[in-house]
């Protein structure tokens, strides 16, 4: 097994609660470092959260959720983080069924995983 520190970094874009320090500590055991970026062709809305663990971790009953608008003028701001494969799986476990993980091309020109409306 390859030590986590030697794993290839995976890019994960967040426009919502995965940017929160408390959510990062609860899910990854560390605070993530990231850089600002944006998704073009997407718009943001809100979803009601009913999962007790997610409510407890985020402290918020509504989370942002995005879906494709296909309009290049639309943009969702957020942060792109480098995570390990294990951390990506932890993020998968944190996200509720309203979300699905897809790969998108960010405004900066890099591809990253992001959770959008399922």
Beta strands, then each sheet from edge to edge (+ up, - down):
strand 1: 10-14
strand 2: 34-40
strand 3: 42-48
strand 4: 62-68
strand 5: 75-83
strand 6: 99-105
strand 7: 111-117
sheet 1: 1+ 5- 2+
sheet 2: 3+ 4-
sheet 3: 6+ 7-
end
